[in-house]
Amino acid sequence: MLNVTIALEMKTSALSALGRRTAPPPISWLMQAALSRPKLISLAAGFTNNPTLPVEVSRKLLDRILRSPKTGQPALQYGITAGETNLRRLTARHLQKLDAVSATSKSHAWERVMITGGSQQLLYMTIEALCDEGDIVLVEDPTYFVFLSILQSRGLRARGVRLERDGLDLAHLEIVLQRLAKSGELRRVKALYLISYFHNPTGVTTSLAKKRGILKLLKQFERVAGHPIYLIEDAAYRELRFKGSDIKSALMVPGAAERVIYTGTYSKPYAPGARVGFGILPESLFATVQRIKGNHDFGTANLLQQLLAHALETGLYDKHVAKIEKRYGQKAQVMKRALAEHFPPNVEIWESGGGLYFWARLPKNIPAGVRSKVFQAAMKNDVLYVPGELCYADDPARRKPDHEMRLSFGSASEGNIREGVKRLGEVLRKFL
Ligand SMILES: Cc1ncc(COP(=O)(O)O)c(C=O)c1O
């Protein structure tokens, strides 16, 4: 009898609800496809430019750190959950400089800075800290697909807010909030996730005026929600700017510091392989997220933190960023010219002043999604893009658009950017 019971139990899964629910990342099979076709040119990956990765700079800095036991031992030891104090201070100073505020500014105090394993970890922990199953997070429509995967995995609902060329559509945000208030679901809304600089996937940057407008609306609806609604400002691409001037973060909106969770990263401007991220958190959330991080890893790898701290301290970080900004500017120009030459004129191209992406919008009646003829023809012609449909939340309020593509100039060589766009242009001309 016992054996029968055990046999029956063995047939059911040992996985948790989260384990069962977590879908495969949409991008993983795209990467797989790229690997299985050696001649394929990928304009899909959000990887950075290999030739400008700071190999020599990092060797020099690691050599300094590991030269003596005095500096080497702490770097090879466990550290502090919230991050090395020196790197937290340097990161605060770095952000103070970007936002042009004084070192005494409370909104940018180093005590609010947390160092994380990439900004991805901070995004995940923020959601863990704020959301229960069934809760709602507002997102830009479209948004960063990995963030959508976090929400999916944790059983949360995403609701899209329309995106315009200069950022979120405030009128639509108000409509979405009103709709949620009317249906009694506003109390489930915990945050709005905004990729405010050179947005992934569209390249859009949100103006400070719009950030102000967003915070004002969230505040207004908090009363009905009965709790704070946070703005998660993801600034992953802020430092990859090759045109125009920097825009201040939402932390600069008066009275906003207690509502803004600012996430940043050293991955894109320095090296994704070093994978150090950071955030500025409201005082009221810091301890909670710190406790969660204690359970994740009780501190980001110390050696990597030391590497970044030395890069910042010596000024080599700033020099490196200046170099790569220029390089990405050149690569963006190469892609822009290739798009103008090879894409049919009725494809709308969104160009950005930074980041890694162009956003291409085909006429609405030409699907370019994963199962579309365009996508299959592109694969056959050995070129890969990210179908825009992957970047849209499952939102019952609208049909998922599927006529767009994200094109990255980050990791492909100039030759491959030209050739990849040419191949894609050949495909599009057959359909348009
Ligand atoms: C918008 C956005 N946020 C966050 C991340 C995560 O970056 P990391 O974890 O390397 O800091 C990425 C990575 O591509 C991204 O595109």
The ligand as a Tripos MOL2 file, in Angstrom:
@<TRIPOS>MOLECULE
LIG
   16    16     1     0     0
SMALL
NO_CHARGES

@<TRIPOS>ATOM
      1 C1         16.2360   48.0080  -19.8160 C.3       1 LIG1
      2 C2         17.1920   47.1010  -19.1330 C.ar      1 LIG1
      3 N1         17.2030   47.0760  -17.7850 N.ar      1 LIG1
      4 C3         18.0180   46.2750  -17.1080 C.ar      1 LIG1
      5 C4         18.9030   45.4290  -17.7710 C.ar      1 LIG1
      6 C5         19.7680   44.5250  -16.9500 C.3       1 LIG1
      7 O1         21.1010   44.8750  -17.0170 O.3       1 LIG1
      8 P1         22.1540   44.4170  -15.9260 P.3       1 LIG1
      9 O2         21.5340   43.3770  -15.0740 O.co2     1 LIG1
     10 O3         23.3030   43.8930  -16.7020 O.co2     1 LIG1
     11 O4         22.4890   45.6280  -15.1310 O.co2     1 LIG1
     12 C6         18.9190   45.4140  -19.1670 C.ar      1 LIG1
     13 C7         19.8040   44.5040  -19.8990 C.2       1 LIG1
     14 O5         19.8420   44.4050  -21.0870 O.2       1 LIG1
     15 C8         18.0360   46.2670  -19.8680 C.ar      1 LIG1
     16 O6         17.9820   46.2980  -21.1970 O.3       1 LIG1
@<TRIPOS>BOND
     1     1     2 1
     2     2     3 ar
     3     2    15 ar
     4     3     4 ar
     5     4     5 ar
     6     5     6 1
     7     5    12 ar
     8     6     7 1
     9     7     8 1
    10     8     9 2
    11     8    10 1
    12     8    11 1
    13    12    13 1
    14    12    15 ar
    15    13    14 2
    16    15    16 1
@<TRIPOS>SUBSTRUCTURE
     1 LIG1         1 GROUP 0 **** ****
